[in-house]
Amino acid sequence: MSNENQNAGAAEQSAGEQAAKACHKAEELAAEAVRIAKLELEKAEKFYADVRRKAAEKIAEVREKKVGDLVDCTLDAVKKYPGSSLIVSVALGFCAGRWIQKLLGR
């Protein structure tokens, strides 16, 4: 009986060691995942700051322009991208038509 008790004790100890190893491995994987998440968050924060800075610069640039300058820029864009300009103008016309219909109650 003592031989069986020794075998059972050894099996319990082996299972405990395996569980401890698995737990340690899980902790290592979790720590690595947190480290990677922090790096990705830092990258996203830098990207956001860059996009925000560029948007602020563009907004400031547009505010400084006069209406004539904006019309000239729009005409240049239409000449450069006629297909896209057509699609945008059709979409805006559709939206404007729907908006007018709602205002008139039709």
C-alpha positions as CSV (number, residue, x, y, z in Angstrom):
1,M,0.0,0.0,0.0
2,S,2.9,2.4,0.8
3,N,4.2,1.8,-2.7
4,E,0.9,2.9,-4.1
5,N,0.9,5.9,-1.8
6,Q,4.3,6.9,-3.0
7,N,3.2,6.6,-6.7
8,A,0.1,8.6,-6.0
9,G,2.2,11.3,-4.2
10,A,4.7,11.4,-7.1
11,A,1.8,11.7,-9.6
12,E,0.3,14.6,-7.6
13,Q,3.7,16.3,-7.3
14,S,4.2,15.8,-11.1
15,A,0.7,17.2,-11.8
16,G,1.4,20.1,-9.5
17,E,4.7,20.9,-11.2
18,Q,3.0,20.7,-14.7
19,A,0.3,23.1,-13.4
20,A,2.8,25.5,-12.1
21,K,4.8,25.4,-15.4
22,A,1.6,26.0,-17.3
23,C,0.6,28.9,-15.0
24,H,4.1,30.4,-15.4
25,K,3.9,30.0,-19.2
26,A,0.5,31.7,-19.2
27,E,1.8,34.6,-17.1
28,E,4.7,35.0,-19.6
29,L,2.3,35.0,-22.5
30,A,0.1,37.5,-20.8
31,A,3.0,39.8,-20.0
32,E,4.2,39.6,-23.7
33,A,0.7,40.4,-24.9
34,V,0.5,43.5,-22.6
35,R,4.0,44.6,-23.8
36,I,2.8,44.3,-27.5
37,A,-0.4,46.1,-26.7
38,K,1.5,49.0,-25.1
39,L,3.7,49.3,-28.2
40,E,0.7,49.3,-30.5
41,L,-1.0,51.9,-28.3
42,E,2.1,54.1,-28.5
43,K,2.1,53.7,-32.3
44,A,-1.6,54.6,-32.4
45,E,-1.0,57.7,-30.2
46,K,1.8,58.9,-32.4
47,F,-0.4,58.3,-35.5
48,Y,-3.3,60.2,-34.0
49,A,-1.1,63.1,-33.0
50,D,0.3,63.3,-36.5
51,V,-3.2,63.2,-38.1
52,R,-4.5,65.8,-35.6
53,R,-1.6,68.1,-36.3
54,K,-2.0,67.8,-40.1
55,A,-5.8,68.4,-39.8
56,A,-5.2,71.5,-37.7
57,E,-2.7,72.8,-40.2
58,K,-5.2,72.2,-43.1
59,I,-8.0,73.9,-41.1
60,A,-5.8,76.9,-40.4
61,E,-4.8,77.0,-44.1
62,V,-8.4,77.0,-45.2
63,R,-9.4,79.7,-42.7
64,E,-6.7,81.9,-44.1
65,K,-7.9,81.5,-47.7
66,K,-10.5,83.7,-49.3
67,V,-13.5,82.5,-51.2
68,G,-11.9,83.1,-54.5
69,D,-8.9,81.0,-53.5
70,L,-11.2,78.1,-52.5
71,V,-13.1,78.3,-55.8
72,D,-9.8,78.2,-57.7
73,C,-8.6,75.2,-55.7
74,T,-12.0,73.4,-56.3
75,L,-11.8,74.1,-60.0
76,D,-8.2,72.7,-60.0
77,A,-9.3,69.6,-58.2
78,V,-12.2,69.1,-60.7
79,K,-9.8,69.4,-63.6
80,K,-7.3,67.0,-62.0
81,Y,-10.0,64.4,-60.9
82,P,-13.0,64.8,-63.3
83,G,-14.5,61.3,-62.6
84,S,-14.4,61.7,-58.8
85,S,-15.7,65.2,-59.0
86,L,-18.7,64.0,-61.0
87,I,-19.5,61.3,-58.5
88,V,-19.2,63.8,-55.6
89,S,-21.4,66.3,-57.4
90,V,-24.1,63.7,-58.1
91,A,-24.0,62.6,-54.5
92,L,-24.2,66.1,-53.2
93,G,-27.1,66.9,-55.6
94,F,-29.0,63.8,-54.5
95,C,-28.5,64.8,-50.8
96,A,-29.5,68.4,-51.5
97,G,-32.6,67.2,-53.3
98,R,-33.7,64.9,-50.5
99,W,-33.1,67.7,-47.9
100,I,-35.2,70.1,-50.0
101,Q,-38.0,67.5,-50.3
102,K,-38.0,67.0,-46.5
103,L,-38.2,70.8,-46.0
104,L,-41.1,71.1,-48.3
105,G,-42.8,68.1,-46.7
106,R,-43.0,65.8,-49.8
